[in-house]
Amino acid sequence: MAAASWYHGDISRVVAEELLARAGRDGSFLVRDSESVTGAYALCLLFQRHVHTYRILPDDEGLLSVQTIQGIQAQCFHTLPDLISAYQHPNNGLVTPLLYPVLRARRVPDEDSDGEDGRGSGHAVPATGGTWSSVPTASRTHIPQQLHQRLQEQVHSSPASDFMGFMAEYLSHHVQLDPETLHLGHGQLRHLSTALATACRALHSEIDFTLVGLETLGRVFDPPMSPRSPAREQKYSPSPQGPLNSDPDLELLLHKISTVNHLLSSLEKKVLKSLQEMVSRHNLALPSVVVAPPPPAKPLAVQSFEVKAGKSQRVVLVVDVESGTVAITKRGSGSPEEVIPQDKILQLIKYQSVQSKVRLVCARESQKSLSKDFIFPSARKREAFCQLLQLMKIQHSNLDEPELISVYVGTWNMGSTPPPRSLASWLTSRGLGHTQDETTACIPHDIYVIGTQENSLGDREWVEFLRASLKTLMAIDYRVVALQCLWSIKIVVLVKPEHERRISHVHTSSVKTGIANTLGNKGAVGVSFLFNGTSFGFINCHLASGSEKTHRRNQNYSDILHSLVLGDKRLGGFDLTLRFTHLFWFGDLNYRLDMDVEDIFAHLIKKEFQALLAVDQLTLEREKNKVFLQFSEGDISFPPTYRYERGSRDTYVWQKFKPTGVRINVPSWCDRILWKSHPETHMVCNSYGCTDNIVTSDHSPVFATFEVGVTSQFVPKEAPGSGPEALACIEWESIEVILKTTSRSKCYIEFHSYCLEEMQRSGENTFQNCDIPGFLKLGWSSKHLPVLNPILPDLEYLGDQHLLLSIKGVESCESYGECCIAMRSMIGSTAQQFETFLFHRGEETGSMRGWMRVRVPTDRCSTRERLYEWISFEEEDAEPLTDPPTCPKPPLQRLRSRPRSLPEAAANYTNPAYFIFEGVP
């Protein structure tokens, strides 16, 4: 079964339009999978420089028909090729007949070090197939050469050299004979069967040895036999049926393997049954297992910080988290000068101009507050002090549900080697880069997310090893939220026991991106869940290796983004990066440094990391908007984490010897942690670095820790039905959209939010302009935009909500782009302007701006300061607020959304792609 040349499978709308634009002729067409209806297709047709998209839908009987203009009788077809042939004639309801098929490009197989192949062509469409005999002789000779070359690329990663030798012999001399024997009427691949039987001959003795042991153990627990019962014997009787029954040795081996599988699966049941019978027959009692109570959490030690107060005075700040106090003691004095209870600390202000300076704002008996400035020895010490005060506030607050949690994310390519006995430095964020201070390193995080690649341990073994490690370090028995594995790629999510009830809607998924997207040696695993009212997504991936495979890695990213099934199913049509309040993406991304190895070492010796990051492939691809749009990453201040000599962190091994020659693997930051959050949410990266003492792999483990604001189920102060129901409303004055598309379809907008009872939809756009080739400008007036009524009208509730918008075509019902708008800054009596970019399947597809307001009833405007708003940021010459505001503003984002090497995002539309916004009425 071959795929028709005009069928392009699961390509995106953007890619389809680019292919048709290159074709350039009216009547050029292609077919792709529909993005809006599973099992349907989209017919894309070029006419007068615009792409028209028609849906091809199956009916209940599986017949296919095209949705065309009204008044044209729909025709039904059994196959897609029949449908395409019919519409090559005029007057069928399309803007033009189908004249010139845009052929699917053939992908050249990747010559990757891992033997990865290009992506497959997707779902096969029935077409006439050929036989081996019809293939030209030159092509038949070339096929074994290609297969043999792929085998050579695999040899370096496989220890079974003898087995590979047999396979090489088959691929070189016999592979072309098997299709010919099939053509002559034989039912099996005879030559493959013979090659496998020869290669597996050594396995017989190993299987026999294992079988004897299992059978012996099984007989120990067999019920006693009576003297008259015949002795049981285990005989190998090869089944006459089987796909490879032409070779009895191979059939016998398959039967032995089946027997081992049966014995292993039944042995546990047999042992359990035997023990139960012994207990009941002899009135025995099995020794009871005493479960020791979990050890109490370690109390936090009192921490002291020597700081400078005023111009020259030295004092010691003593932080006692358990008692909830901060004591100020003069240097050399035994008793504290002042003890400040945590409830008297109104605000903590970090200075941005002096990274080690902080201001403490405290309440006094008089109305006016008192401010004290302290300068710490380093910014790291200041952060530790602030974290301890934050923890103190959390522990002594009267809140039933947390507003702030800490999240640990770790990634490590283990190199198919067992881990060392201790992972303490990795799990406590100690080593190189932006690391935790020793005073806060052992404070347990609320959530631990561990991603590994090339992990040779069993799933259960790895999870228990992590739990035992954390229990030793933190004295907490962490609970398992999820484990998802794809071959040797694993992700584990652990939470504190008290948070277990707060976790819900857990989903897991995996995507293969290995050879032809069918092998799991490369790919991704993901986990998503709700923590009370906040949605989290975590993706651990292992992308294609090789310095020259940047494009393949970008394609891996796109495939994962499109195929990973996580989050709320109702948001399945949205870009994966928009479905979660916070999304973390990490793993062995395998992006390399584009620089000669000698120059790299010259910069490494001087610790000139910025010069190396300027040639980092991931940084460069993000600059081009190819991958990880609008993601954030902490500043990299640690050396490249790959490729070290195992057993040491002093030497990079940059030459890799293979049968095909020497491969260069320059030192690179392959292992990365990135994240993306909804606008106006609280997210602070407190550490980002790698260990320097875990040396079992050629990769160093990488860690990052985060302070994350979360929401809980809101309980209104007034019970529903206690009085006249006041409604909040979301009103739109206008919306303008710029789409990067050659279509001129009418569009509508879908509005999704957890604060709405159901999805809402606008009318069709009232304004349309496509004068500039490649772009479509759309507009909606207030009359064609719905007034949205949230389920709760309270300001405190609405300030945490977000709206997800999707621009969809009227003809195809497919999305042209999606975006997220925070409601917090839109609350008020007057309309506020918003501007944002549109995304679809990981690509930037346009932009949106408009005016909106969120009206809140006057009696529902009360709010409170959140714990994470208690810490603020000020410049040196700014004065702190003495009274907290009644309506807190969004917290200042102190972390860049892009690396230092990337330009800062502009506040307005300076992107040349959207210049038509400016100066156009």
C-alpha positions in Angstrom: 0.0 0.0 0.0 1.6 3.3 -1.1 0.5 6.8 -0.4 -0.7 9.0 -3.2 1.8 11.6 -4.2 -0.5 14.6 -3.5 -1.3 13.3 0.1 0.9 14.9 2.6 -0.4 13.3 5.8 -0.2 15.3 9.1 1.5 18.5 7.9 0.3 21.8 9.3 -1.8 24.4 7.6 1.2 26.7 7.5 3.4 24.1 5.7 0.6 23.4 3.2 0.3 27.0 2.3 4.0 27.3 1.9 4.1 24.3 -0.5 1.3 25.8 -2.6 2.9 29.2 -2.7 6.0 27.6 -4.1 3.9 25.8 -6.7 2.5 29.2 -7.8 -0.1 28.0 -10.4 -3.8 28.3 -10.1 -5.3 24.8 -9.6 -2.3 23.5 -7.6 -3.6 21.3 -4.8 -2.7 18.9 -2.0 -4.5 16.9 0.6 -3.6 16.8 4.3 -5.1 15.4 7.5 -7.8 17.6 9.0 -6.9 19.4 12.2 -10.5 19.8 13.4 -12.1 16.3 12.7 -10.3 13.0 13.3 -10.4 10.8 10.3 -11.2 13.6 7.9 -9.0 15.4 5.4 -8.4 19.0 4.2 -8.2 19.7 0.5 -6.0 22.8 -0.1 -6.4 24.5 -3.4 -4.5 27.5 -4.8 -6.4 30.1 -6.8 -5.4 33.8 -7.5 -2.6 33.7 -4.9 -5.0 32.5 -2.2 -5.4 29.1 -0.6 -8.9 27.7 -0.3 -9.4 24.9 2.2 -12.3 22.4 1.9 -13.1 19.7 4.4 -13.4 16.1 3.1 -15.6 14.3 5.6 -16.5 10.6 5.9 -20.1 9.6 6.5 -21.5 6.8 8.7 -20.7 4.3 5.9 -17.2 5.6 5.4 -18.0 7.3 2.1 -16.0 10.6 1.5 -17.5 13.9 0.3 -16.3 17.5 0.0 -18.0 20.3 1.8 -18.5 22.9 -0.9 -20.7 25.9 -1.5 -24.5 25.6 -0.9 -26.6 24.5 -3.9 -24.0 22.0 -5.2 -25.0 18.4 -4.7 -22.4 16.6 -2.6 -20.8 13.6 -4.3 -19.7 10.5 -2.3 -16.7 8.3 -3.1 -15.3 5.1 -1.7 -11.6 6.2 -1.8 -9.7 9.5 -1.7 -8.1 8.9 -5.1 -11.6 8.5 -6.7 -12.7 11.8 -5.1 -9.6 13.7 -6.4 -10.1 12.3 -9.9 -13.7 13.5 -10.0 -12.8 17.0 -8.9 -10.3 17.4 -11.7 -13.3 18.4 -13.8 -15.0 21.9 -13.7 -18.3 22.9 -12.1 -18.0 20.8 -9.0 -18.4 23.5 -6.5 -14.7 24.4 -6.1 -13.2 27.7 -7.1 -11.2 25.9 -9.8 -10.7 22.3 -10.8 -7.8 20.3 -9.3 -5.1 20.7 -12.0 -1.6 20.4 -10.6 -0.9 18.1 -7.7 1.8 19.3 -5.3 3.9 16.2 -4.7 5.1 15.0 -1.4 8.8 15.6 -0.9 10.9 12.5 -0.3 12.9 12.7 2.8 16.5 11.6 2.7 17.3 9.2 5.6 19.2 10.8 8.4 22.8 9.7 8.8 22.5 10.3 12.5 24.8 8.7 15.0 21.7 7.0 16.4 20.6 5.8 13.0 17.5 8.0 13.0 15.5 8.1 9.9 13.3 10.8 8.4 9.7 11.2 9.4 7.3 8.8 7.7 4.6 9.9 5.3 1.7 9.5 7.7 -1.4 7.5 7.0 -1.3 5.5 3.8 -3.9 6.2 1.1 -4.9 3.3 -1.1 -3.1 3.3 -4.5 -1.8 0.8 -7.0 1.2 -1.0 -5.6 4.0 -2.7 -7.6 5.9 -6.0 -7.1 9.6 -6.5 -6.5 10.0 -7.9 -10.1 8.8 -4.6 -11.5 11.5 -2.6 -9.7 14.5 -1.8 -11.9 17.6 -3.9 -11.3 19.7 -0.8 -10.3 17.1 0.1 -7.6 17.1 -3.5 -6.3 20.9 -3.4 -6.0 20.7 0.0 -4.2 18.2 -1.2 -1.5 20.6 -3.7 0.2 23.3 -1.0 0.2 21.0 1.4 2.0 19.9 -1.2 4.5 23.5 -2.3 5.1 24.5 1.4 5.6 21.8 1.8 8.2 23.0 -1.3 10.0 26.6 0.2 10.1 25.2 3.3 11.7 23.6 1.1 14.4 26.6 -1.0 15.2 28.3 1.5 17.5 25.4 1.4 19.9 24.9 -2.3 19.9 27.1 -4.8 21.8 25.8 -7.7 19.8 28.6 -7.7 17.3 28.2 -11.4 16.4 24.5 -11.0 15.9 25.1 -7.9 13.7 27.6 -10.0 11.6 24.8 -12.5 10.7 22.5 -9.6 9.9 25.0 -7.9 7.7 25.5 -11.1 5.8 21.7 -11.3 5.3 21.4 -7.7 4.2 24.3 -7.9 1.8 23.5 -11.1 0.0 20.0 -12.5 0.7 17.5 -9.6 1.5 16.7 -9.2 -2.2 15.9 -12.9 -2.5 13.0 -13.0 0.0 10.6 -10.7 -2.0 11.2 -12.9 -5.0 10.4 -16.1 -3.2 7.2 -14.4 -2.0 6.3 -13.4 -5.5 6.8 -17.1 -6.5 4.2 -18.2 -4.0 6.1 -19.1 -0.9 4.4 -18.0 2.4 7.5 -17.1 4.5 10.7 -15.0 4.3 12.8 -18.2 4.1 16.2 -16.4 4.1 15.3 -14.2 7.0 14.2 -17.2 9.0 17.5 -19.0 8.3 19.5 -16.0 9.3 17.6 -15.5 12.5 17.9 -19.2 13.5 21.7 -19.0 13.0 22.1 -15.8 14.9 20.0 -17.0 17.8 21.6 -20.4 18.2 23.6 -19.3 21.3 20.4 -18.2 22.9 19.2 -21.9 23.2 21.7 -22.7 26.0 20.8 -19.6 28.0 17.1 -20.3 27.7 17.7 -23.9 28.8 19.7 -22.8 31.8 16.9 -20.4 32.9 14.2 -22.9 32.3 15.8 -25.5 34.5 16.1 -23.0 37.4 12.5 -21.8 37.0 11.1 -25.4 36.8 13.1 -26.4 39.9 11.8 -23.5 41.9 8.2 -24.2 40.7 8.4 -27.8 41.8 9.3 -26.7 45.3 5.9 -25.1 45.6 3.9 -27.8 43.7 1.3 -29.7 45.9 2.6 -33.1 47.0 1.9 -35.9 44.5 0.3 -39.2 45.4 2.3 -42.3 44.7 -0.1 -43.3 42.0 0.0 -40.1 40.1 2.3 -40.1 37.1 5.3 -37.8 37.3 4.9 -34.5 35.5 7.3 -33.8 32.7 8.0 -30.7 30.8 8.6 -31.4 27.2 9.3 -29.1 24.3 6.8 -29.8 21.5 7.1 -27.2 18.8 3.8 -26.0 17.5 3.1 -26.8 13.9 1.8 -23.3 13.5 3.9 -20.2 13.3 5.1 -17.5 11.0 8.6 -18.9 10.8 7.9 -22.6 10.9 10.3 -23.3 8.0 13.1 -23.6 10.6 12.5 -26.1 13.5 15.4 -24.6 15.6 13.9 -21.2 15.5 10.4 -22.5 16.3 11.8 -24.4 19.2 13.5 -21.3 20.5 10.2 -19.4 20.3 8.5 -22.1 22.2 11.1 -22.0 24.9 10.7 -18.2 25.3 7.0 -18.7 25.6 7.5 -21.2 28.3 9.8 -18.9 30.2 7.2 -16.1 29.9 4.5 -18.4 31.3 6.7 -19.6 34.2 7.6 -16.1 35.2 4.0 -14.9 35.1 2.6 -17.9 37.1 5.4 -18.3 39.6 4.3 -15.5 42.0 0.7 -16.9 42.1 1.9 -20.4 42.7 4.2 -19.3 45.6 1.4 -17.3 47.2 -1.1 -20.1 46.9 1.4 -22.6 48.4 2.1 -20.4 51.4 -1.6 -19.8 52.0 -2.3 -23.5 52.0 0.6 -24.2 54.4 -0.7 -21.5 56.8 -4.2 -23.0 56.8 -3.1 -26.7 56.8 -0.6 -26.4 59.7 -2.3 -23.5 61.6 0.8 -21.4 61.1 1.0 -17.6 61.2 3.2 -15.7 58.8 5.4 -13.2 60.7 3.7 -9.8 60.8 5.4 -6.9 59.1 5.6 -3.9 61.4 5.4 -0.8 59.4 7.5 1.9 61.0 5.8 5.3 61.2 7.4 7.8 58.9 10.0 9.9 60.6 9.0 13.4 61.5 10.1 16.1 59.2 13.4 17.6 60.1 12.9 20.9 61.9 14.6 23.8 60.1 17.7 24.9 62.0 18.0 28.5 63.1 20.1 30.4 60.5 22.3 33.4 61.0 23.4 36.0 58.5 26.1 38.5 59.1 25.1 41.7 57.3 25.9 45.4 57.0 23.2 47.8 58.4 23.5 51.5 57.5 26.8 52.7 56.3 29.2 50.7 58.5 27.4 48.9 61.3 27.7 45.1 61.3 24.8 43.1 62.7 23.6 39.5 62.7 20.2 38.5 61.4 18.9 35.3 63.1 16.0 33.7 61.3 14.0 31.1 63.3 11.4 29.7 60.9 9.8 27.4 63.5 9.1 30.2 66.1 8.4 32.8 63.3 10.9 35.5 64.4 13.8 37.5 63.0 16.2 38.7 65.6 18.7 41.6 65.0 21.8 41.3 67.1 24.8 43.7 67.1 28.1 42.1 66.2 29.8 40.9 69.4 26.6 41.3 71.5 25.1 38.3 73.2 21.5 39.4 73.4 19.4 40.5 70.4 18.7 44.2 70.0 15.3 43.6 68.5 13.1 40.6 67.8 10.5 41.0 65.0 7.6 38.6 64.8 6.7 37.4 61.3 3.2 39.0 61.5 4.9 42.4 61.9 6.9 42.1 58.7 4.8 43.9 56.1 7.1 43.8 53.1 10.4 42.5 51.8 11.9 44.6 49.1 14.8 43.4 46.9 16.9 46.0 45.2 17.7 45.3 41.6 20.6 47.8 41.3 22.4 46.3 44.3 21.8 42.5 44.1 22.9 41.9 47.7 20.7 44.6 49.3 17.2 44.1 50.9 14.8 46.4 52.7 12.6 45.1 55.6 9.4 47.0 56.2 8.0 46.4 59.6 4.8 47.5 61.5 5.1 49.6 64.6 2.6 50.6 67.3 2.3 54.0 65.6 0.6 54.2 62.2 3.9 54.7 60.2 5.9 51.7 59.3 9.7 51.3 59.9 12.1 50.4 57.1 15.5 48.8 57.7 18.1 48.2 54.9 20.6 45.4 55.0 23.5 44.4 52.7 24.4 40.8 52.5 27.9 39.4 51.6 26.5 38.1 48.3 23.3 37.9 46.3 23.1 34.2 47.0 23.0 34.9 50.8 20.3 37.5 50.2 18.2 35.0 48.3 18.6 32.4 51.1 17.4 35.0 53.6 14.4 35.9 51.5 13.5 32.2 51.0 13.6 31.5 54.7 11.3 34.5 55.4 9.0 33.4 52.7 8.9 29.9 54.2 8.2 31.4 57.6 5.3 33.4 56.3 3.8 30.3 54.7 4.2 28.1 57.8 2.6 30.7 60.1 -0.2 31.8 57.7 -3.8 30.9 58.5 -4.5 29.8 54.9 -6.1 26.4 54.4 -4.6 26.0 51.0 -1.1 27.0 49.7 -0.6 30.1 47.5 3.0 29.4 46.8 4.8 26.1 46.2 8.3 25.1 45.3 9.0 22.9 42.3 12.2 21.0 41.6 13.0 19.9 38.0 15.9 17.7 37.2 17.2 16.1 33.9 20.0 13.6 33.4 21.2 11.5 30.5 22.4 8.5 32.5 24.4 7.0 29.7 22.9 3.5 30.2 24.9 3.2 33.4 23.6 2.6 36.9 23.6 5.7 39.1 25.9 6.2 42.0 24.7 5.4 45.5 24.0 9.1 46.4 22.2 11.7 44.3 22.4 14.2 47.1 24.1 17.0 45.1 21.6 16.7 42.3 18.5 16.6 44.5 19.7 19.5 46.6 20.8 21.7 43.7 24.4 21.9 44.6 27.3 22.1 42.2 28.0 24.7 39.4 26.0 27.6 38.2 23.2 29.3 40.0 22.9 27.0 43.0 21.1 26.9 46.3 22.9 28.3 49.4 23.8 25.7 51.9 21.3 27.3 54.4 18.4 26.5 52.1 19.7 23.5 50.0 18.0 20.9 52.2 14.6 22.7 52.5 12.2 20.1 50.9 10.4 21.1 47.7 6.7 20.5 47.3 7.0 18.8 44.0 10.0 16.9 42.5 10.0 16.1 38.7 12.8 13.9 37.6 13.5 13.3 33.9 16.1 10.8 32.7 17.3 9.5 29.3 19.2 6.3 28.6 18.1 5.1 32.0 18.8 1.3 32.2 17.1 0.8 35.6 13.7 -0.9 35.9 10.8 1.5 36.3 9.9 0.4 39.9 13.5 0.2 40.9 14.2 3.8 39.7 11.1 5.2 41.5 11.9 3.5 44.8 15.6 4.6 44.5 14.4 8.3 44.1 12.0 8.0 47.0 14.6 6.4 49.2 17.1 9.2 48.3 14.6 11.9 49.1 13.6 10.2 52.4 17.2 10.1 53.5 17.8 13.7 52.6 14.5 15.3 53.6 13.0 12.8 56.1 9.8 12.9 54.0 8.1 9.9 52.4 7.2 11.4 49.0 4.2 10.1 47.1 4.2 9.1 43.4 1.9 11.2 41.3 2.9 9.6 37.9 5.6 7.6 36.1 5.7 7.6 32.3 8.4 5.7 30.3 9.3 5.3 26.7 12.1 2.8 26.4 14.9 4.3 28.5 13.3 7.8 28.7 11.5 8.2 32.0 9.7 10.9 34.0 8.7 10.6 37.6 6.6 13.1 39.6 6.7 13.0 43.4 4.9 15.2 45.9 4.8 15.8 49.6 2.2 13.6 51.4 0.0 16.6 52.4 -0.3 17.6 48.7 -1.5 14.2 47.5 -5.2 15.2 47.9 -4.6 18.5 46.0 -3.5 16.6 42.8 -6.2 15.7 40.3 -6.7 15.1 36.6 -3.4 13.3 36.1 -2.6 12.5 32.4 0.5 10.8 30.9 1.6 10.5 27.3 4.6 9.6 25.1 5.7 10.3 21.6 8.3 8.3 19.5 10.6 10.3 17.3 13.2 7.7 16.5 13.6 6.0 13.1 10.6 7.0 11.0 8.9 8.2 14.2 8.3 4.5 15.2 11.2 3.8 17.6 11.3 5.1 21.1 15.1 5.5 21.4 14.3 9.2 20.9 11.1 10.9 21.8 9.3 12.4 24.8 7.3 11.5 27.8 4.9 13.9 29.5 2.8 14.3 32.7 0.1 16.9 33.4 -2.1 17.5 36.4 -4.0 20.1 38.4 -2.7 21.3 41.7 -5.9 22.7 43.2 -6.8 25.3 40.5 -3.5 25.5 38.7 -2.6 23.3 35.8 0.9 22.0 35.3 2.6 20.2 32.4 6.0 18.5 32.4 7.7 17.2 29.2 11.0 15.2 29.3 12.5 14.6 25.9 15.5 13.1 24.1 16.0 14.7 20.7 18.1 13.6 17.7 21.9 13.7 18.3 24.6 14.9 16.0 26.0 18.4 15.5 24.6 18.7 12.0 21.0 17.6 12.9 19.6 20.9 14.0 16.7 20.7 11.6 15.9 17.2 12.7 15.8 18.3 16.4 13.5 21.1 15.4 11.2 18.6 13.7 11.3 16.4 16.8 10.2 19.3 18.8 7.3 20.0 16.4 6.3 16.3 16.4 6.2 16.2 20.2 4.3 19.4 20.4 1.6 18.1 18.0 1.4 14.5 19.2 1.7 14.6 22.9 -1.8 14.2 24.5 -1.8 16.1 27.8 -4.1 18.4 29.7 -7.8 19.2 29.4 -9.3 17.4 26.5 -11.6 20.4 25.8 -8.4 22.3 25.0 -7.2 19.7 22.5 -7.4 22.2 19.6 -5.1 24.7 21.3 -1.3 24.8 21.0 0.1 22.5 23.7 2.1 25.4 25.2 -1.1 27.3 26.0 -3.0 24.5 27.7 -1.3 24.9 31.1 -0.8 27.6 33.6 2.9 26.4 33.8 4.6 24.2 31.3 8.1 22.8 31.9 10.1 21.3 29.0 13.5 19.7 29.7 15.7 16.8 28.8 18.7 16.0 26.5 17.7 18.4 23.8 21.0 17.6 22.1 21.6 21.1 20.6 25.3 21.7 20.1 27.8 24.5 19.8 28.6 25.7 16.2 32.3 26.4 16.8 35.6 24.6 16.3 36.5 22.5 19.2 39.9 24.3 19.8 38.0 27.7 20.0 35.5 26.1 22.4 38.2 25.0 24.8 39.9 28.4 24.6 36.7 30.0 25.8 36.1 27.3 28.4 39.5 27.8 30.0 38.6 31.5 30.5 35.0 30.6 31.5 33.7 32.8 28.7 30.3 31.2 28.6 28.5 34.1 26.9 30.8 33.8 23.8 29.8 30.1 23.6 26.1 30.7 24.1 26.2 33.1 21.1 26.9 30.0 19.0 24.6 27.6 20.9 22.2 26.0 18.4 19.2 26.2 20.7 19.8 29.9 21.3 20.1 30.5 17.6 17.0 28.5 16.7 15.0 30.4 19.3 16.2 33.7 17.9 14.7 32.5 14.5 11.4 31.5 16.2 12.0 27.9 15.1 11.5 26.3 18.5 10.3 27.1 22.1 8.5 30.3 21.2 8.0 32.5 24.3 9.7 30.0 26.6 12.0 31.1 29.4 15.4 29.7 30.5 17.5 30.7 33.5 20.9 32.3 32.9 23.5 29.6 32.1 26.5 30.1 34.3 27.8 26.5 34.4 30.1 24.7 31.9 28.7 22.5 29.1 27.2 19.3 30.5 28.3 17.0 27.6 30.6 15.2 26.6 32.7 14.3 29.7 35.0 11.4 30.3 33.2 9.0 32.5 34.6 8.9 36.0 35.8 12.5 35.9 34.6 16.0 35.4 38.0 17.4 34.4 38.1 16.2 30.8 35.8 16.4 27.8 36.1 13.5 25.4 35.2 15.1 22.1 36.3 12.3 19.7 34.1 9.3 19.2 35.5 6.4 17.3 33.1 4.4 15.1 33.5 1.7 12.4 32.7 4.4 9.8 35.3 6.8 11.2 35.8 9.4 13.9 32.9 11.5 15.0 33.4 14.9 16.6 31.1 15.7 19.7 32.1 19.2 20.8 31.3 20.1 24.5 27.8 21.4 24.5 24.8 22.4 26.7 22.7 19.4 25.6 20.8 19.2 28.8 18.4 22.1 29.3 15.3 23.1 31.4 12.9 25.7 29.9 9.4 26.8 31.0 6.4 28.8 29.8 3.7 30.3 32.0 0.5 32.1 31.4 0.8 35.9 31.5 0.6 37.7 34.9 1.3 34.5 36.9 4.0 34.2 39.6 7.1 32.1 38.5 10.6 32.7 39.8 13.6 30.5 39.0 15.7 30.2 42.2 18.5 28.0 40.8 19.8 26.6 37.5 22.9 24.6 37.4 24.6 21.2 37.2 26.4 18.8 39.6 30.1 18.4 39.6 30.5 15.1 41.5 28.2 12.7 39.7 30.5 11.1 37.1 29.0 7.8 36.0 27.7 9.2 32.7 29.2 11.4 30.0 26.5 13.9 30.9 26.2 15.9 34.1 22.8 16.0 35.8 21.1 19.4 35.5 18.7 21.0 38.0 16.4 24.0 38.4 14.1 25.1 41.2 11.1 27.3 41.0 8.9 29.4 43.2 5.4 29.1 41.7 2.2 30.8 42.6 -0.9 28.6 42.7 -4.6 29.1 43.1 -7.2 27.1 45.0 -10.9 26.5 44.7 -12.4 29.9 45.4 -15.1 30.1 48.0 -17.2 33.3 47.7 -17.9 35.2 50.9 -21.6 35.4 50.0 -23.3 32.0 49.5 -25.1 31.6 46.1 -28.8 32.4 46.5 -28.4 34.5 49.6 -29.4 37.6 47.7 -29.8 39.1 44.3 -27.2 37.5 42.1 -24.7 40.2 40.9 -23.0 39.3 37.6 -19.6 40.2 36.4 -19.2 40.6 32.6 -16.4 40.6 30.1 -17.0 43.1 27.3 -15.2 43.6 24.0 -15.0 46.9 22.2 -13.1 45.6 19.2 -10.6 43.0 18.1 -8.1 43.2 15.3 -6.2 40.1 14.0 -3.3 39.8 11.6 -2.8 36.3 10.2 0.2 35.0 8.3 -1.8 33.1 5.6 -2.7 33.1 1.9 -6.2 32.2 2.7 -9.0 34.8 2.6 -11.5 32.7 4.5 -14.0 34.4 6.9 -13.2 33.6 10.5 -14.8 33.5 13.9 -13.3 33.5 17.5 -13.8 30.8 20.1 -13.5 31.9 23.8 -12.5 29.3 26.4 -11.9 29.7 30.1 -12.4 27.8 33.4 -14.4 30.8 34.6 -17.0 30.3 31.8 -19.7 27.6 32.0 -19.1 26.7 28.3 -17.2 27.7 25.2 -18.5 30.9 23.6 -18.2 31.9 20.0 -18.2 35.2 18.1 -19.9 36.1 14.8 -17.9 36.2 11.5 -15.4 39.0 11.1 -16.9 42.4 10.0 -13.7 43.7 8.4 -11.2 41.9 6.1 -8.2 43.1 4.2 -5.8 40.9 2.2 -4.0 43.6 0.1 -0.6 42.6 1.3 0.4 39.2 -0.1 0.8 36.5 2.6 -1.2 38.3 5.3 -4.8 38.6 6.1 -6.2 41.3 8.4 -9.5 40.7 10.2 -11.6 42.9 12.4 -14.6 42.4 14.8 -16.8 45.2 16.2 -18.4 45.0 19.6 -21.8 43.9 18.0 -20.2 40.7 16.7 -18.4 39.8 19.9 -20.1 38.1 22.8 -20.5 39.5 26.3 -19.1 36.8 28.6 -20.5 36.2 32.1 -18.1 34.4 34.5 -19.5 31.8 36.8 -18.4 33.9 39.8 -18.3 37.7 40.0 -15.7 38.2 42.7 -12.6 40.3 42.0 -10.3 38.0 43.9 -11.5 35.1 41.8 -11.4 36.8 38.4 -7.9 38.2 39.0 -6.5 34.6 38.7 -8.4 33.7 35.5 -7.2 33.6 31.9 -9.0 33.6 28.5 -7.9 31.3 25.7 -8.9 32.6 22.2 -8.8 30.6 19.0 -9.2 32.1 15.5 -11.0 29.6 13.3 -11.9 29.5 9.6 -15.6 29.4 8.7 -15.0 27.0 5.9 -12.5 24.5 7.5 -13.3 25.0 11.2 -9.5 24.8 11.7 -7.5 27.1 13.9 -5.3 29.8 12.4 -3.8 30.7 15.8 -4.4 30.7 19.5 -3.5 33.1 22.4 -3.9 33.6 26.1 -5.1 36.8 27.8 -4.8 37.5 31.5 -7.9 39.0 33.1 -6.2 40.7 36.0 -5.1 43.8 34.3 -8.3 44.0 32.3 -10.5 44.6 35.4 -12.0 48.0 35.7 -14.7 50.4 34.6 -12.9 51.5 31.4 -11.7 49.4 28.5 -8.0 48.3 28.5 -5.9 47.5 25.5 -4.3 44.1 25.0 -1.8 42.9 22.5 -0.5 39.4 22.0 0.9 37.0 19.5 -1.0 34.0 18.0 0.5 30.5 18.0 -0.4 27.2 16.3 1.4 23.9 16.5 4.5 25.6 17.9 4.7 28.3 15.2 4.0 32.0 15.4 1.0 32.5 13.0 -0.1 36.1 13.6 -1.0 38.6 16.2 -4.1 40.1 18.0 -4.9 43.3 19.7 -8.1 44.9 20.9 -9.9 46.7 23.7 -11.8 44.9 26.5 -13.0 45.4 30.1 -13.9 43.1 32.9 -16.7 44.7 35.0 -17.0 43.5 38.6 -20.0 44.4 40.9 -19.0 47.0 43.5 -19.9 44.7 46.4 -17.5 42.0 45.1 -14.3 44.1 44.8 -12.6 43.0 48.0 -9.3 41.3 47.6 -6.2 40.6 49.6 -2.4 40.5 49.1 -1.0 37.1 48.1 2.0 35.6 49.9 4.1 35.9 46.8 3.2 39.6 46.5 4.7 40.2 49.9 8.2 40.3 48.3 8.7 43.1 45.7 11.4 44.7 43.7 12.5 48.3 43.7 15.3 50.4 42.2 17.7 52.1 44.5 16.0 55.5 44.4 12.4 54.2 44.7 10.5 54.5 48.0 8.4 51.6 49.2 4.7 51.8 49.7 3.7 52.2 53.3 0.2 50.9 52.8 -0.6 47.8 50.7 -2.8 48.5 47.7 -6.4 47.3 47.8 -6.1 45.7 44.4 -2.7 44.1 43.9 -1.0 44.7 40.6 0.6 41.8 38.7 4.0 40.9 40.2 7.0 42.2 38.4 8.6 39.6 36.2 12.2 39.7 37.1 13.4 36.9 34.8 13.9 37.4 31.2 11.5 35.4 29.0 14.5 34.8 26.6 18.2 34.2 27.1 20.6 37.2 27.3 21.7 36.5 23.8 18.1 37.0 22.5 16.6 40.4 22.0 14.0 41.6 24.5 10.4 41.3 23.3 9.1 44.6 22.3 6.0 46.1 24.0 4.4 46.9 20.7 4.3 45.5 17.2 7.7 46.0 15.8 7.9 42.6 14.1 8.2 43.4 10.4 5.7 40.6 9.7 3.0 42.7 11.3 3.9 46.2 10.0 0.4 46.5 8.4 -1.0 47.2 11.8 0.7 50.6 11.9 -0.7 53.4 9.8 -3.7 51.4 8.5 -7.2 52.6 9.6 
